[in-house]
Amino acid sequence: MPYRAGRWWSLGQAGDSQVRAGLGRYLAGGVAGKILPRLADGGFRYAFERKGRHTAFLQRVPTYVITHPQPGLMGAAIAALRL
């Protein structure tokens, strides 16, 4: 897939923060759900993984899209049940 400069620039920044954090990457919110088909075309992963010497590491990092309409409320309800 050819890389189009700027197309995935802000989402590609997730790869930069991933190198620092070392955890899985979760995408949530209204925008993530609306661009789900575009995320599936591979552009996000390409920009996410394209980090020079960190590429091999980032290729092993899973990414997920949270599609629940109210993930914050769901998490709060689960936390309340654990009290």
C-alpha positions in Angstrom: 0.0 0.0 0.0 1.5 3.4 -0.9 1.9 5.8 1.9 0.2 9.1 1.5 2.0 11.8 3.5 -0.3 13.3 6.1 -3.1 10.8 5.6 -2.4 8.8 8.8 0.0 11.3 10.4 -1.9 11.8 13.7 -2.8 8.2 14.0 0.8 7.3 13.2 1.8 9.3 16.3 0.2 6.4 18.2 3.2 4.3 17.2 5.5 6.9 18.8 3.7 6.8 22.1 3.6 3.0 21.9 7.3 2.8 21.8 7.4 4.7 25.1 4.5 2.9 26.7 5.0 -0.7 25.5 1.4 -1.7 25.9 -1.4 -2.7 23.5 -3.1 0.2 21.7 -6.9 0.8 22.0 -8.8 3.2 19.8 -12.1 4.5 21.1 -14.5 7.3 20.7 -16.8 8.5 18.0 -14.1 9.0 15.3 -12.7 5.5 15.7 -16.1 3.9 15.0 -16.8 6.1 12.0 -13.4 5.4 10.3 -13.5 1.7 11.1 -13.5 0.7 7.4 -10.6 3.0 6.7 -8.7 1.5 9.7 -9.2 -1.9 8.1 -7.5 -1.0 4.9 -4.1 -1.2 6.5 -3.1 2.5 6.5 -3.3 2.9 10.2 -1.1 -0.2 10.8 1.4 1.0 8.2 1.8 4.4 9.8 1.8 2.9 13.3 4.5 0.4 12.5 6.7 2.6 10.4 9.1 3.7 13.1 12.6 2.7 11.9 14.4 0.5 14.4 11.2 0.0 16.4 9.2 -1.5 13.5 9.8 -5.1 14.6 8.5 -4.3 18.1 5.5 -2.4 16.9 4.5 -5.2 14.5 3.9 -7.4 17.6 1.8 -4.8 19.4 -2.0 -5.5 19.0 -4.4 -2.7 18.2 -8.1 -2.8 19.0 -11.1 -0.6 18.2 -13.6 -0.2 21.0 -17.1 -0.1 19.4 -19.2 0.0 22.5 -21.3 3.3 22.4 -20.5 4.2 26.0 -17.2 2.5 27.1 -16.7 5.0 29.9 -20.0 4.2 31.5 -19.4 0.5 31.0 -16.1 0.7 32.8 -17.6 2.8 35.6 -20.4 0.2 36.0 -17.9 -2.6 36.2 -15.8 -0.7 38.7 -18.8 0.0 40.8 -19.8 -3.7 40.9 -16.3 -4.5 42.2 -16.7 -2.2 45.2 
